[in-house]
Amino acid sequence: MSEDAIFNRRLLLGAGAAALAAPALLGATRAAAQQAGAQEARPFVFPPDIHRFKVGGFEVTVIKDGAREAGAPNETFGIDQAPDEVARLLTDNFLPPNTFVNGFSPVLVNTGSDVVLFDTGFGESGREWGGGRLVEGMALAGYQPEDVTVVVLTHLHGDHIGGMTENGEATFPNARYVTGQVEYDFWVNPERVGTPAEAGHQGVLAKVQPFAEKFTFLDDGGEVVSGIGAMAAFGHSPGHMIYRLESDGKQLILTADTANHYVLSLQRPDWEVRFDMDKAAAAETRKKVFDMIATDRLAFLGYHMPFPAAGYVEKQDTGYRFIAKSYQFDV
């Protein structure tokens, strides 16, 4: 029986057990609701989304840490453009012009000898709006935090480092940590105090710096483990890094936050993005990285792409067209 079949069987068995327990659970819920005088049932909370596929001999599991509506698109993307121009591009791509949904997708890579986690999501800080579901999603995929041997932080923004700790303790107690040297040096520097980067500085001091002795700091071309290498992609943050996975002749580029919207960032890579710290450098990086991906016909996975966050791009006159992953890795 294949691993996916075993996984599906576990889900079915779990569903069957839940069905058997349902009468008792419903009775208890009904009694509690009546006692509280509740008029409506609490909304059902779905399990976190996970998606698994192979890259050569590597098993890649994408986990949705959460997703949320993020307001007016032109206040984040194309901030140097007329709002009508941003709205027109969205409408042309069958998207609402007045709002967008931002998703967050950490990635777990099982190389056979290591379990490597790329980014940790929001952690506790995301729970109030339904995020921070990484560990829950890992369990659904058959992994526990103790199984992770390496945690890679592509950069040190809050939605990537928030899950480093839980209740003040290391979430991944058996892991060593990896991030870019330039990125770490920027965020721990006390010169960030009194600047717009101060909140990020404080977050890094709380979530990342306590583990400094367990970190390996990489530069461009550095290696995480065999088959996983780092590439400098500065701009979104001062030391933002992306990673190339390569196994048995197959490749996947983890582009992290190089592009943060599958239409606005990719079709218009020159447009300024609010959260890019060096907007000109970020635009140049987008074009360099996605030119490479398009030219070499590589698969990529972006942290904020539509779940399961993986796909391809082809060049267009003004940028790139996103093509979502289908069954390419399954045949």
N, C-alpha and C positions, 0 to 999 in steps of 0.2 A: 504494500500500500504506500502511495506517495506521501510526502510530508504534508502537502496541501490537503490530501484526502483525510489524513489523520487529524489535521487541524479542524477541518469541516466536521468530522465525526465528533470531535470534542465539543464543538459548538452545539451540534444537535443533541448530544447527551446532556449538555448543560441546559439546553432549552427544555428537554424532557424532564429533568429534575425540577426545574422551575415550575413546569406545568403541574407536576405532582404536588408541589408545595403550595400551589396557587390558592386552593380553597382556604387553607389555614391563614395564609398571608392576607387574602382579601377580607376574611372575617375580622382579623386583627385590625386591618386598616380601616374597615367600616366602623368598627367599635370606637377606634380612636377618633375618627372624624366626627362621629355622633357625639362623643363625649365633649369634643371641643366646639361643637356647634358649627362645624365647617359645612359650607354649602357646595363647595366644588372640590374635586379630587386634585391632588398635587400633580403637576405635569410629569409625564414619564421622561426619564433621563436616559438617552440612548447610550450604549457603550461607545467608547472613543473609536474613531475610524483608524484602521490599520491597513497597510497594503504591502505585500511581500513579493519580491521577484529576485531573479538571479542575474548577476553580472559575472559571467564565467563561473569560477568556483566560489564567489562571494555571495552570500545571502543578504539581501538588502531589505530592511523593513522600515517603511515610512509610517510615522505615528503622528496623528493630528493632535497637537497639544491644545488646540482650540481654534475658534474663528469668531470674528465679531464684526458687526457693521461699524465702519470707521468714518462716517461723515462725508462731507462734500469732497469729491475726488480732486477738484482743482485747488483745494487747500493743501494737498499733499503732493500731487503730481502736476507737472506743467505749471508751476507757480510763477514762471516767467512768461506764461502765455495768457491770452484772453480766455476767460472762463468759457465763453461760447465755443472756442476752438477745442478745448478739452471735452466739453459736452458733446460736440459733434463727433469726435473720434469714438467716444463711448457708444453713442447711438448707432453709428455705422457698424459697430461690432456687437450689436444686440445687447448692450449693457445699459443699465439705468444711468442717466447723466447726473443724478443728484446725490448718489451715495455709492459706496463700494464695500465689499467684504474682504477683510484681511485675514488670511489663514497663517498658521504657524506650524511647521512640519519638521521636527527633529528626525534624524535618520540613524538607524542602528545597522551596523555592518558586521556580520559574522564572517570572518575570514577563514574559519576553521581552526585557527590557533588563537585568535583574539576576538573579543566582542567590543567593537569600537562605536561609541556614541558620538554623533556630531550634534552639538548644541543641546541645551537642557530645558528649553521652554521657559515659561513664566514661573513655574513652581507655585508656592503658596500665594504669591501676589496676584495670580490669575484666577483663583478659585471663586472670587466674588462675582465674576461675570461668566463663569463656566469654562475657563481655561485651566492651565496647570494640570493637564491630564496625561502627561508623558508616562509616568510610572504605571498608571492604570492601563494605558495602552500597551506598554511593555508586557504586563502580566497577561493580557489577552493574547499576545503573540508568543507567550511561553517563556518570557525572560523576567528575571528579578533584578533589582538594582545591584545585588551582589555579583551578578554574572558579568557586569561591565568591567573590562580590563583597562580600557583607555577612553577618556572623555576628551574630545577635541572641541574647542571653542573657536568657531570661525572668526568671531570678533566679540567684543565685550559689551554690547548693548543689552539692556535689561531683559528683553524677550528671548535672549540666548543664554543668559547666565542665571536667571531666577531660580531654576531648578537645581542649582548646585548643592543647596542645603534644604533640609526639611526639619523643622523644629530645632533649628540651631545645630544640627548634626549633618555630616556629609551624607548626601543621598546615595552616592555610589562609593561605598567604603573600601572596595578592593581595587579601585581604579587609580592609574596615574593620569596626569592631565597634560594637555598640549594646547598651546596657542601661539600666536605670532609674537616675536620679540618686540617689534615696533608697537604693536597694539597694546601689549601689557605695559611697556614703559610709558606710553602716553597716559594711560588711565590711572596709574598709581602715582604719577607725579603730583606733588602738592601744589604745583603751579595751576592746576585746574580749579582750585578754590577761588571763588569770586568770579568765575567765568560761566558761560552757558553750559559748560561741560561738568559743572560741579556735582550735579545730581548723579550723573553717570560715574564720576569719580567715587562718590560715596558708595554707590552700588557695588563697584568693583572691590573697594576696600572691605565691604561686608561679605561678598559672595565668592570672591576669587582670591584675593591676597592671602587669606588664612591658609590656603593650600599651596603657597608659593614653593615650598620645599619639594613638593611632589610634581612640579611642572617641568616639562621640557619646552623651551622656547625656540621656535623655528623661524628661519628666514626663507626667502624664495628658494624653492628647490629642496627644502628639507623633507625628511621622510618620517611619517608617523609610525607605520609598520611596513613590512614588505608588501608592495603593491598599492600603497597609498602615499601620495606625495603632495606637498604644499606648493601653491603658486600665489605670488603676491597679486592682489587685486585691490589696491588702495583707492580710497575716495569716499566710499560710503562711511567708513571710519578710517582713522589714520593708518591702521595696520591690518585692515580687512584681508583675510586669506580665503582662497578657494582650494579645493582638493580634487585630485585626479585619482580615481579608482581604476585599477587595471588588473585583470585576471583572465588567464586562458584566452588572450587575444581580444577580450571585450573591455570596453571602457565606459565610464560614467563620470561626468564632471559635477561635483557638488558646488554650485555657484553661490550658495548662501544668499546674501543680500545684494549681489551685483545688480540684479533687476528685481524690483519688488511688485510689479504688476505685469501680467502677461500681455496686456495691450499697451497701456500707457508707457511702461518702461521699455518694452521691446520694439513696438512700432515707432516710437519717438525717443530713441536713446539719448538724444541731445537735450531733451526737456529737463529742466531742473526739478529735483525732488527735495521736498522739505527736509527729510531726515538724512540726506547725504551731507556729510560734514564738509567735504571739499567738493562742491558741485561740479566744477570743471573736470577735476581728476576722476570723479565718479562716472561722468559721461564718457570720457576717454576710455576708462576701464570697461564700461559696458560694450563699447564698440570693439575693443580689442578682444575681449573674451568671447563675445557672441559671433564675431567674425571667424574666430578659430573654430567654434562649435559648429557653425553653419558650413564652413569650408570643408572641415574634416568629417562632417555628418555624424557628429558625436551626440550621444544622449546626455542630457543634463538634468539635474534636480535642483530646484530653487526653493529656498525656505518659505517664500510667500507665494509660490505659484499655486494654481488651483489643485486641490488634493486629487490624486496622490503626488502632485508637485513635480512630476517627471515628464519629459517630452523632448522635442527637437525644435530647432528653428531653421527657417530658410530665409535668405536675404530678400528684402524688398527694397523699393527705391529709397524709402526714408528710414529703414530699420530692418526689423525681422518679424516674421510671422511665426507664432507659437503653434506647434503641432503636438497635441497631447499624446502621451504614451498609450499604446494599445496592447497588442499581443506580441510585440517584437521579441521580448525576452522569454517568451513561453514556448517558442518553437525552435 
